[in-house]
Amino acid sequence: MHPVDLILFVVAVVGVIAFGIIKGRSGRSDTIGSSASEYFLAGRGLTWWLVGFSLIAANISTEQFVGMSGNAADWVGMAIASYEWMAAITLVIVGVVFLPRFLKCGIYTIPEFLEYRYDVVSRTIMAIVSLVILVGVPTATVVFSGAKVITVFFAGHTLLGLDLGNITVGCWIIGTCAALYVFVGGLKSCAWTDLIWGSALIVGGAMLGYFALVHIGAMDAVELIKTKVATSTVTIDQLQNAGGLERVRLLNMGPALEGANGAGGKLHMIRPATDSSVPWTALVVGLWIPNFFYWGLNQYIMQRTLGSKSLAEGQKGIVFAAALKLVIPFIVVIPGIMAYNMFSGDLQQNASIKNATIVAEYQADAKLLVPFSESFAKLYPAETLEIFAHNSEALGGAVGTVPSEDSIFAENEKLLAAGKLAGLKQTTKLVGYDYDSAFPVLLKNLLKPGLTWFVLAAIFGAVVSTLASMLNSASTLFTMDLYGKLFRKNASQKELVSMGRLCVVVFVLIACFIAPSLNNPKWGGVFTFIQEFQGFVSPGVLAVFLFGFFSKRTPRYVGWLGILLNVAIYGGLKLFANDIAFLNRMAISFGVICAIIALLTLIRPSSKPVELPQNGALVMEHSKGAKWAGVAVCIATVALYIIFW
């Protein structure tokens, strides 16, 4: 970085965090914020614009920029945008259906609702499961993906003797900054800094997308055509006469339904039913499950809406966030697609660094089988033949007919299947490209002096802000659902806040220890890691809440039963039917659990309807403006699907 950029970067980050802490401490009952409501829910005083920007800033961080851009650079392409555009419709429904029920009860946490509707066991089980998933999956992933940006952008540099190119060092830098921030500020500080970071992140992402279009428009057509999708018929002459946006279309447009995992174009929303990431079948049921869980039943997200000053303010904030979600794919997904077209060599070099550990592992063990991707086989034919021979010998047979370059991947898959039956261990997969580095590579290659500080400050701030929000939510879950409910029922407000701050320290330590391991290719990218593991929770929780909302006669024991059943069903599918796309596994789990709950409700319903408590402190009048704006968001979402279908 240019010295001026470095100074401005530090001033921006420190200044915004200081501003957030000051705003977070203003209006408190005392200087240390002794009220649990003030610390965990910002005193239930958040306005719609704070709620809206805070939702986006909490959601859109480096796990989106790194994970979604990485999926887009790989074969998934534009289809990954379904997580954003379907979220827009989901948010509108959450504002109309979920939020009124939660605010009416006056809850601190989402699991708390389960105690009122079902029983304290259900609340406790959901709190424990949510806490484990929150700290071990998204929190650790945010730490890792933030560190990924640091290590790629600052590779070869040191800070106070620390190697900034080391992923572990990056994880501890990110985690420490976030822990200090949330320890002092609480949710109100998060909301105010989210207002700034959310705006800066969208502006910074738009700037990077513009630079990418300019760059791809000026590149050599001979080099660019090497990165076209397999089904593209573009010629060099066509590329030479095309501008940046048209080049992106020509390189990445192909038939949408040819084969699986990348055989079609990258600019289509619809993928084949056999696609392992976002099959079209998932758009019917599977993708709605993680969306409704994340936006409507996830403490980390809903904590902002629970802090709304009224139902109308919360609804307006949610719909505002829904409108912003429509913009995100244009500043995250499409730049990710372009990253492969422009800088595939950089992605290949970064993959070589990740592969080095795997190569050393199999070279030291003659019985260890080695999987590799199709891209690895194409890029490294000599090394691929060597690995194929190693795998063949590990199975007790010498290589007979040497397979061709086109068939060696399929032949190696047969060896791996035979090795699995024989009980042989495998390394993680060797990959040709490190797609998770797509966004950091864009930053490194496209940012110009004088603007670098702004984009990096926005990204770093978003990482810290998102992580701080997650830590605040995790500490809320432990403090209010476990500590204050089970162990210290008469704890003072000051004691609850102190316990919450202690949890922040403990949870960030856990996340920082987990995060470096996510650099291993076996996880298939950070975005896949998040969604895959949340499948153990989201279908069951969604089913339990839906019956809790709409069926007053569903038995109380169903609350904890549905959550535990989901862990068993989804785990069984993952173990014995892992070839089914994880979104389809979610749909199956959700369907089975709903059927079981419905059957139990019919066979032996509760003797009397369940009545929920009511919080008279909040104004519960619905927002008519938010309702009509929500309709407009849904229409715009459908239009985008039609355009990119």
Legacy VTK file of the C-alpha trace (Angstrom):
# vtk DataFile Version 3.0
C-alpha trace
ASCII
DATASET POLYDATA
POINTS 645 float
0.000 0.000 0.000
1.030 3.575 -0.644
1.902 5.323 2.670
-1.042 7.713 2.235
-3.389 4.769 1.675
-2.053 3.069 4.787
-2.575 6.173 6.942
-6.104 6.730 5.633
-6.922 3.037 6.142
-5.893 3.131 9.813
-7.655 6.459 10.439
-10.885 5.186 8.826
-10.989 1.901 10.734
-10.081 3.363 14.114
-12.338 6.375 13.589
-15.461 4.391 12.697
-14.989 1.887 15.522
-14.447 4.734 18.009
-17.602 6.411 16.691
-19.569 3.197 17.157
-18.353 2.712 20.723
-19.251 6.310 21.604
-22.727 5.935 20.127
-23.126 2.566 21.829
-22.330 4.009 25.252
-24.514 7.101 24.840
-27.800 7.050 26.714
-26.868 4.108 28.962
-27.959 3.937 32.551
-24.325 4.034 33.661
-20.840 4.075 32.134
-20.464 0.315 31.894
-23.926 -0.387 30.446
-25.361 -2.432 33.285
-28.700 -3.111 31.531
-28.915 -6.393 29.620
-31.452 -4.786 27.283
-29.012 -1.982 26.486
-26.059 -4.288 25.887
-27.776 -7.149 24.035
-30.693 -5.360 22.284
-29.538 -1.715 22.063
-32.282 -0.759 24.519
-34.924 -1.769 21.931
-34.484 1.615 20.263
-33.193 0.897 16.724
-34.793 2.860 13.882
-35.556 1.364 10.438
-32.436 2.658 8.696
-30.191 1.307 11.439
-31.984 -2.044 11.293
-31.752 -2.219 7.488
-28.095 -1.322 7.122
-27.181 -3.452 10.120
-28.876 -6.501 8.563
-26.918 -6.052 5.342
-23.589 -5.262 6.995
-23.997 -8.221 9.364
-24.808 -10.513 6.437
-22.500 -9.251 3.688
-18.956 -9.695 4.835
-15.940 -11.564 3.559
-17.662 -14.944 3.816
-19.927 -13.611 1.037
-17.236 -11.741 -0.873
-14.779 -14.633 -0.549
-17.229 -17.559 -0.570
-19.786 -16.398 -3.121
-17.157 -14.909 -5.420
-15.277 -18.202 -5.195
-18.362 -20.217 -6.135
-19.053 -17.804 -8.993
-15.476 -18.110 -10.283
-15.866 -21.890 -10.209
-18.600 -23.706 -12.181
-21.571 -22.450 -10.120
-21.507 -18.956 -11.627
-24.613 -16.780 -11.408
-26.676 -19.580 -9.839
-25.113 -18.762 -6.467
-27.011 -15.433 -6.608
-30.151 -17.364 -5.620
-28.962 -17.098 -2.024
-29.273 -13.313 -2.356
-32.345 -12.881 -4.549
-34.433 -15.510 -2.805
-33.387 -13.868 0.468
-35.149 -10.693 -0.684
-38.513 -12.481 -0.834
-37.686 -14.337 2.379
-37.040 -11.071 4.222
-40.396 -9.649 3.152
-42.173 -12.747 4.518
-40.133 -12.609 7.731
-41.203 -8.994 8.247
-44.883 -9.856 7.832
-45.099 -13.302 9.485
-42.161 -13.880 11.843
-41.330 -10.465 13.323
-44.809 -9.603 14.701
-44.915 -12.876 16.649
-41.448 -12.367 18.118
-41.891 -8.724 19.100
-45.313 -9.461 20.565
-43.669 -11.918 22.999
-40.912 -9.449 23.955
-38.149 -12.049 23.609
-34.366 -11.492 23.853
-33.456 -14.588 21.854
-35.069 -16.813 19.231
-34.818 -19.950 21.442
-36.748 -18.049 24.130
-39.845 -18.214 21.902
-39.681 -22.014 22.040
-40.051 -21.971 25.824
-43.297 -20.006 25.568
-44.677 -22.136 22.711
-43.253 -25.542 23.687
-41.126 -25.963 26.840
-37.832 -25.033 28.470
-36.179 -28.207 27.143
-36.840 -27.071 23.578
-35.394 -23.658 24.361
-32.289 -25.165 25.922
-31.631 -27.626 23.109
-32.035 -24.969 20.410
-29.800 -22.573 22.350
-27.040 -25.182 22.639
-27.293 -26.269 19.005
-27.453 -22.661 17.771
-24.479 -21.713 19.911
-22.330 -24.580 18.664
-23.202 -23.876 15.020
-22.820 -20.083 15.372
-19.375 -20.201 16.987
-18.022 -23.195 15.094
-19.316 -22.403 11.601
-20.185 -18.806 10.550
-18.050 -17.117 13.215
-15.008 -19.229 12.407
-15.714 -18.739 8.695
-15.809 -14.944 8.993
-12.480 -15.043 10.812
-11.001 -17.281 8.110
-12.378 -15.377 5.120
-11.237 -12.049 6.570
-7.793 -13.542 7.109
-7.910 -14.858 3.522
-8.123 -11.300 2.241
-5.223 -10.235 4.448
-2.967 -13.132 3.449
-3.556 -12.763 -0.296
-3.337 -8.972 -0.361
-0.410 -8.610 2.059
1.537 -11.769 1.150
5.271 -11.207 1.684
4.776 -8.393 4.221
5.200 -8.360 7.993
3.646 -6.362 10.825
5.466 -6.178 14.159
7.389 -9.272 13.115
4.226 -11.208 12.168
3.985 -12.747 8.687
0.811 -11.278 7.140
0.869 -13.984 4.489
0.238 -16.642 7.151
-3.446 -17.595 7.437
-3.186 -18.269 11.191
-1.698 -14.824 11.870
-4.483 -13.245 9.822
-7.136 -15.119 11.818
-5.798 -13.853 15.138
-5.568 -10.256 13.891
-9.210 -10.303 12.753
-10.463 -12.067 15.877
-8.643 -9.774 18.311
-9.937 -6.594 16.673
-13.537 -7.828 16.711
-13.400 -9.063 20.312
-12.121 -5.710 21.580
-14.865 -3.914 19.677
-17.904 -5.930 20.798
-16.570 -6.338 24.342
-16.981 -2.619 24.869
-19.816 -1.609 22.581
-22.627 -4.173 22.544
-25.337 -4.319 19.846
-25.880 -0.560 19.643
-22.237 -0.027 18.680
-22.576 -2.754 16.059
-25.659 -1.097 14.580
-24.054 2.347 14.244
-20.847 1.073 12.705
-22.904 -1.206 10.439
-24.579 1.915 9.073
-21.205 3.170 7.844
-19.615 -0.146 6.903
-22.722 -1.357 5.086
-22.808 1.764 2.912
-19.054 1.667 2.297
-19.133 -2.028 1.432
-21.742 -1.551 -1.283
-19.932 1.481 -2.717
-16.549 -0.273 -2.528
-17.921 -3.418 -4.181
-19.431 -1.327 -6.978
-16.081 0.419 -7.510
-14.276 -2.917 -7.741
-16.851 -4.224 -10.219
-16.342 -1.145 -12.399
-12.541 -1.565 -12.338
-12.998 -5.219 -13.308
-15.151 -4.321 -16.329
-12.603 -1.755 -17.480
-9.754 -4.242 -17.050
-11.424 -7.129 -18.868
-12.370 -4.787 -21.686
-8.692 -3.924 -22.251
-7.252 -7.465 -22.031
-5.776 -9.498 -24.886
-8.544 -11.528 -26.539
-6.165 -14.435 -27.185
-5.584 -14.855 -23.445
-9.207 -14.301 -22.502
-10.612 -16.958 -24.799
-8.693 -19.620 -22.863
-11.071 -19.034 -19.938
-14.394 -19.412 -21.798
-16.889 -21.994 -20.575
-16.904 -25.296 -22.445
-20.176 -24.591 -24.258
-19.319 -21.042 -25.368
-18.892 -20.610 -29.147
-17.158 -17.225 -28.916
-14.297 -16.489 -31.319
-11.235 -14.291 -30.914
-12.617 -11.815 -33.447
-15.846 -11.474 -31.468
-13.916 -10.790 -28.277
-11.671 -8.221 -29.928
-14.674 -6.193 -31.049
-16.555 -6.417 -27.725
-16.552 -4.173 -24.690
-16.037 -5.315 -21.099
-19.633 -6.289 -20.282
-20.131 -8.021 -23.638
-16.891 -9.964 -23.138
-18.187 -11.281 -19.838
-21.363 -12.460 -21.571
-19.572 -14.073 -24.515
-17.043 -15.917 -22.344
-19.533 -17.238 -19.816
-22.766 -17.779 -21.723
-23.587 -21.323 -22.821
-26.527 -23.720 -22.760
-27.957 -23.782 -19.259
-28.841 -27.444 -18.905
-25.955 -29.354 -20.419
-24.557 -31.754 -17.863
-23.648 -30.990 -14.269
-21.021 -29.044 -12.396
-20.004 -26.480 -14.930
-20.797 -27.984 -18.318
-23.241 -25.132 -18.948
-22.718 -21.388 -18.865
-22.007 -19.360 -15.743
-24.599 -16.641 -16.396
-27.654 -18.828 -15.850
-29.665 -19.015 -12.632
-30.902 -22.511 -13.432
-28.564 -25.480 -13.003
-29.163 -29.166 -13.788
-30.931 -31.389 -11.276
-27.649 -33.326 -10.959
-25.726 -30.195 -10.000
-24.078 -30.720 -6.584
-24.331 -27.100 -5.439
-27.521 -25.337 -6.583
-29.659 -27.793 -8.614
-32.884 -26.339 -10.007
-34.807 -28.681 -7.714
-33.401 -26.757 -4.737
-35.176 -23.598 -5.930
-38.504 -25.352 -5.307
-37.951 -26.293 -1.646
-34.359 -26.826 -0.536
-33.040 -23.282 -0.863
-35.992 -21.770 0.991
-35.085 -23.717 4.140
-31.667 -22.131 4.855
-33.092 -18.772 3.755
-35.963 -18.803 6.242
-33.725 -20.192 8.965
-30.999 -17.625 8.376
-33.195 -14.541 8.016
-36.041 -15.449 10.341
-34.774 -17.843 13.015
-31.091 -17.029 13.323
-30.184 -15.130 16.491
-27.259 -13.407 14.827
-29.535 -11.779 12.229
-32.828 -11.429 14.114
-31.170 -9.770 17.113
-31.195 -6.522 15.120
-34.923 -6.701 14.466
-35.612 -7.670 18.086
-33.962 -4.368 18.994
-36.426 -2.341 16.856
-38.249 0.489 18.616
-41.581 -0.663 17.093
-43.010 -3.279 14.731
-43.347 -0.709 11.939
-39.696 0.364 12.274
-38.566 -3.259 12.196
-40.674 -4.025 9.127
-39.407 -0.979 7.229
-35.829 -1.924 8.097
-36.322 -5.506 6.905
-37.849 -4.441 3.559
-35.054 -1.898 3.059
-32.525 -4.696 3.575
-34.496 -6.859 1.110
-34.155 -4.176 -1.573
-30.396 -3.973 -0.980
-30.115 -7.763 -1.364
-31.113 -7.414 -5.029
-27.965 -5.358 -5.661
-25.449 -7.696 -3.988
-24.944 -10.220 -6.860
-23.883 -7.393 -9.166
-21.036 -6.429 -6.826
-20.103 -9.914 -5.584
-21.092 -12.680 -8.012
-20.352 -11.106 -11.406
-16.916 -9.806 -10.283
-16.200 -13.359 -9.084
-16.980 -14.720 -12.549
-14.684 -12.094 -14.067
-11.894 -12.973 -11.629
-11.450 -16.355 -13.296
-11.502 -14.800 -16.778
-8.903 -12.186 -15.882
-6.648 -13.804 -13.293
-6.899 -17.581 -13.642
-3.101 -17.740 -13.400
-3.204 -16.182 -9.935
-5.896 -18.629 -8.831
-3.739 -21.471 -10.129
-0.692 -20.213 -8.230
-2.673 -19.934 -4.991
-3.956 -23.498 -5.484
-0.379 -24.737 -5.797
0.349 -23.351 -2.334
-2.655 -25.238 -0.885
-1.757 -28.416 -2.787
1.826 -28.532 -1.496
0.738 -29.937 1.883
-1.325 -32.688 0.229
1.523 -33.679 -2.091
3.923 -34.003 0.843
1.320 -36.083 2.697
0.826 -38.710 -0.018
4.525 -38.897 -0.885
5.182 -39.966 2.701
2.518 -42.714 2.672
2.401 -45.291 -0.134
-1.072 -46.484 0.911
-2.731 -43.070 0.879
-5.056 -42.484 -2.091
-5.133 -39.058 -3.740
-8.220 -37.524 -5.375
-7.821 -34.633 -7.822
-10.160 -32.306 -9.670
-10.688 -32.213 -13.426
-9.015 -28.813 -13.578
-5.934 -30.229 -11.826
-5.772 -33.068 -14.361
-5.897 -30.626 -17.267
-3.322 -28.237 -15.818
-0.811 -30.818 -14.601
-0.940 -33.904 -16.886
2.507 -35.233 -15.843
1.774 -34.934 -12.103
-1.654 -36.455 -12.681
-0.155 -39.561 -14.292
2.235 -39.890 -11.354
-0.640 -39.691 -8.868
-2.707 -42.182 -10.872
0.200 -44.635 -10.760
0.556 -44.078 -7.005
-3.156 -44.799 -6.463
-3.006 -47.911 -8.622
-0.022 -49.277 -6.688
-1.695 -48.453 -3.361
-4.499 -50.801 -4.403
-2.001 -53.578 -5.074
-1.823 -53.439 -8.849
0.548 -51.837 -11.318
-0.871 -49.455 -13.911
-1.956 -51.360 -17.009
-3.115 -49.237 -19.908
-2.268 -45.614 -19.159
-5.493 -43.605 -19.492
-5.665 -40.605 -21.799
-5.773 -37.049 -20.474
-9.519 -36.930 -21.172
-10.295 -40.121 -19.256
-7.777 -40.078 -16.405
-10.082 -38.195 -14.036
-12.884 -40.753 -14.497
-10.438 -43.656 -14.168
-9.023 -42.213 -10.960
-12.547 -41.882 -9.555
-12.939 -45.637 -10.108
-9.713 -46.264 -8.161
-10.960 -44.061 -5.326
-14.266 -45.950 -5.202
-12.381 -49.266 -5.017
-10.137 -47.829 -2.311
-13.134 -46.741 -0.275
-14.509 -50.286 -0.358
-11.072 -51.585 0.683
-10.973 -49.170 3.613
-8.006 -47.124 2.354
-7.650 -43.527 3.502
-7.661 -40.558 1.125
-6.055 -37.159 1.181
-8.104 -34.053 0.472
-8.563 -33.228 -3.203
-5.844 -31.588 -5.270
-7.336 -28.616 -7.086
-6.288 -26.673 -10.139
-7.551 -23.309 -8.909
-8.047 -21.759 -5.474
-11.426 -20.208 -6.173
-11.773 -18.830 -2.635
-8.957 -16.433 -3.473
-10.925 -14.878 -6.379
-12.023 -11.776 -4.495
-8.686 -11.135 -2.759
-6.978 -11.508 -6.170
-9.316 -8.864 -7.599
-8.359 -6.528 -4.763
-4.672 -7.140 -5.239
-4.697 -6.608 -9.004
-7.291 -3.888 -9.549
-7.157 -1.426 -6.673
-5.426 1.820 -7.506
-3.402 4.083 -5.166
-5.669 6.626 -3.538
-8.671 4.272 -3.516
-7.108 1.191 -1.960
-7.626 2.500 1.565
-11.366 2.989 1.065
-12.155 -0.474 -0.292
-9.878 -2.252 2.184
-11.242 -0.225 5.107
-14.812 -1.090 4.072
-13.950 -4.790 3.827
-11.921 -4.893 7.032
-14.607 -2.929 8.855
-17.317 -5.246 7.586
-15.342 -8.264 8.776
-14.856 -6.805 12.219
-18.438 -5.592 12.405
-19.906 -8.925 11.271
-17.708 -10.878 13.643
-18.549 -8.520 16.484
-22.254 -9.022 15.769
-21.839 -12.803 15.803
-19.935 -12.704 19.059
-22.578 -10.450 20.581
-25.329 -12.861 19.502
-23.436 -15.918 20.740
-22.879 -14.276 24.111
-26.592 -13.359 24.229
-27.580 -16.981 23.616
-25.328 -18.304 26.355
-26.114 -15.565 28.853
-29.894 -15.338 28.469
-30.831 -18.910 27.449
-28.345 -20.930 29.501
-26.601 -18.945 32.239
-29.501 -16.711 33.259
-32.155 -19.380 32.743
-30.533 -22.539 34.107
-27.649 -21.559 36.390
-28.289 -18.055 37.780
-32.009 -17.313 37.586
-31.665 -14.368 39.985
-28.591 -12.844 38.335
-28.482 -9.040 38.301
-28.414 -7.044 35.063
-24.791 -6.145 35.711
-23.866 -9.814 36.219
-25.564 -10.773 32.947
-23.611 -8.137 31.007
-20.354 -9.247 32.643
-21.048 -12.862 31.689
-21.838 -11.732 28.147
-18.458 -10.013 27.892
-16.654 -13.068 29.248
-18.400 -15.177 26.593
-17.110 -12.841 23.882
-13.530 -13.604 24.904
-14.098 -17.372 25.130
-15.961 -17.624 21.834
-13.452 -15.607 19.833
-10.661 -17.869 21.106
-12.600 -20.944 19.947
-13.330 -19.418 16.526
-9.704 -18.382 16.010
-8.491 -21.906 16.757
-10.990 -23.416 14.282
-10.611 -20.847 11.477
-7.158 -21.767 10.059
-8.331 -25.341 9.379
-10.878 -24.012 6.859
-8.016 -23.394 4.444
-8.097 -27.148 3.774
-9.605 -27.934 0.311
-11.709 -30.772 1.793
-14.358 -28.238 2.874
-15.072 -27.326 -0.773
-14.989 -23.563 -0.165
-16.167 -21.497 2.796
-19.650 -20.809 1.448
-20.332 -24.521 0.991
-18.907 -25.169 4.483
-21.417 -22.766 6.056
-24.478 -24.077 4.237
-23.571 -27.757 4.596
-23.203 -27.682 8.365
-26.256 -25.511 8.971
-28.249 -28.313 7.357
-27.944 -30.182 10.663
-30.074 -27.454 12.268
-32.133 -25.385 9.830
-34.784 -27.859 8.509
-35.808 -29.080 11.957
-35.841 -25.631 13.537
-37.912 -24.197 10.666
-40.443 -27.033 10.917
-40.786 -26.601 14.692
-41.316 -22.821 14.424
-43.831 -23.064 11.581
-45.981 -25.465 13.584
-45.459 -23.223 16.609
-46.741 -20.219 14.641
-49.755 -21.793 12.969
-50.832 -24.781 15.087
-51.916 -24.107 18.645
-52.630 -27.803 19.263
-49.193 -29.207 18.343
-47.856 -31.027 21.459
-45.208 -29.226 23.491
-42.642 -32.047 23.333
-42.489 -31.626 19.543
-40.186 -28.619 20.026
-37.139 -30.559 21.154
-38.103 -33.707 19.223
-38.111 -31.926 15.841
-34.672 -30.381 16.386
-33.067 -33.666 17.459
-34.769 -35.623 14.672
-33.264 -33.270 12.110
-29.728 -33.916 13.378
-30.312 -37.664 12.984
-32.082 -37.512 9.598
-29.744 -35.025 7.934
-26.710 -36.778 9.429
-27.947 -40.115 8.106
-28.470 -38.672 4.623
-25.021 -37.115 4.647
-23.453 -40.397 5.761
-25.339 -42.807 3.482
-26.540 -40.579 0.607
-23.804 -37.995 0.305
-24.230 -37.885 -3.481
-27.533 -36.027 -2.962
-26.983 -32.246 -3.099
-27.033 -30.794 0.418
-29.960 -28.499 -0.440
-31.979 -31.539 -1.489
-30.950 -33.281 1.755
-32.375 -30.269 3.605
-35.641 -30.561 1.674
-35.941 -34.272 2.480
-35.218 -33.661 6.173
-37.750 -30.831 6.316
-40.450 -32.904 4.609
-39.958 -35.912 6.867
-40.004 -33.833 10.069
-43.110 -31.887 8.996
-44.879 -35.178 8.262
-43.931 -36.586 11.684
-45.043 -33.438 13.538
-48.326 -33.318 11.615
-48.989 -36.974 12.419
-48.253 -36.476 16.129
-50.535 -33.428 16.170
-53.372 -35.412 14.595
-52.920 -38.476 16.808
-52.554 -36.722 20.144
-53.006 -32.928 20.042
-52.597 -30.698 23.090
-55.628 -30.684 25.351
-55.941 -26.881 25.076
-54.556 -24.212 22.722
-51.199 -22.706 23.658
-51.375 -18.980 24.490
-48.232 -16.879 24.099
-47.249 -13.959 26.370
-47.702 -10.404 25.113
-45.315 -7.464 25.423
-47.232 -4.247 25.859
-44.168 -2.003 25.771
-43.820 -1.954 21.949
-46.162 -0.389 19.390
-47.398 -3.339 17.306
-49.012 -1.486 14.406
-47.967 -2.846 10.970
-46.313 -0.551 8.398
-48.433 -0.082 5.246
-45.484 1.487 3.413
-43.313 -1.529 4.166
-46.051 -3.829 2.844
-46.234 -2.133 -0.557
-42.458 -1.783 -0.775
-42.223 -5.506 -0.047
-44.553 -6.270 -2.954
-42.306 -4.176 -5.231
-39.219 -6.090 -4.034
-40.871 -9.432 -4.809
-41.839 -8.278 -8.328
-38.273 -7.038 -8.970
-36.866 -10.394 -7.786
-39.067 -12.332 -10.210
-37.981 -9.991 -13.026
-34.290 -10.668 -12.300
-34.887 -14.419 -12.389
-36.594 -14.087 -15.768
-33.678 -12.056 -17.158
-30.993 -14.489 -15.968
-32.973 -17.740 -16.151
LINES 1 646
645 0 1 2 3 4 5 6 7 8 9 10 11 12 13 14 15 16 17 18 19 20 21 22 23 24 25 26 27 28 29 30 31 32 33 34 35 36 37 38 39 40 41 42 43 44 45 46 47 48 49 50 51 52 53 54 55 56 57 58 59 60 61 62 63 64 65 66 67 68 69 70 71 72 73 74 75 76 77 78 79 80 81 82 83 84 85 86 87 88 89 90 91 92 93 94 95 96 97 98 99 100 101 102 103 104 105 106 107 108 109 110 111 112 113 114 115 116 117 118 119 120 121 122 123 124 125 126 127 128 129 130 131 132 133 134 135 136 137 138 139 140 141 142 143 144 145 146 147 148 149 150 151 152 153 154 155 156 157 158 159 160 161 162 163 164 165 166 167 168 169 170 171 172 173 174 175 176 177 178 179 180 181 182 183 184 185 186 187 188 189 190 191 192 193 194 195 196 197 198 199 200 201 202 203 204 205 206 207 208 209 210 211 212 213 214 215 216 217 218 219 220 221 222 223 224 225 226 227 228 229 230 231 232 233 234 235 236 237 238 239 240 241 242 243 244 245 246 247 248 249 250 251 252 253 254 255 256 257 258 259 260 261 262 263 264 265 266 267 268 269 270 271 272 273 274 275 276 277 278 279 280 281 282 283 284 285 286 287 288 289 290 291 292 293 294 295 296 297 298 299 300 301 302 303 304 305 306 307 308 309 310 311 312 313 314 315 316 317 318 319 320 321 322 323 324 325 326 327 328 329 330 331 332 333 334 335 336 337 338 339 340 341 342 343 344 345 346 347 348 349 350 351 352 353 354 355 356 357 358 359 360 361 362 363 364 365 366 367 368 369 370 371 372 373 374 375 376 377 378 379 380 381 382 383 384 385 386 387 388 389 390 391 392 393 394 395 396 397 398 399 400 401 402 403 404 405 406 407 408 409 410 411 412 413 414 415 416 417 418 419 420 421 422 423 424 425 426 427 428 429 430 431 432 433 434 435 436 437 438 439 440 441 442 443 444 445 446 447 448 449 450 451 452 453 454 455 456 457 458 459 460 461 462 463 464 465 466 467 468 469 470 471 472 473 474 475 476 477 478 479 480 481 482 483 484 485 486 487 488 489 490 491 492 493 494 495 496 497 498 499 500 501 502 503 504 505 506 507 508 509 510 511 512 513 514 515 516 517 518 519 520 521 522 523 524 525 526 527 528 529 530 531 532 533 534 535 536 537 538 539 540 541 542 543 544 545 546 547 548 549 550 551 552 553 554 555 556 557 558 559 560 561 562 563 564 565 566 567 568 569 570 571 572 573 574 575 576 577 578 579 580 581 582 583 584 585 586 587 588 589 590 591 592 593 594 595 596 597 598 599 600 601 602 603 604 605 606 607 608 609 610 611 612 613 614 615 616 617 618 619 620 621 622 623 624 625 626 627 628 629 630 631 632 633 634 635 636 637 638 639 640 641 642 643 644
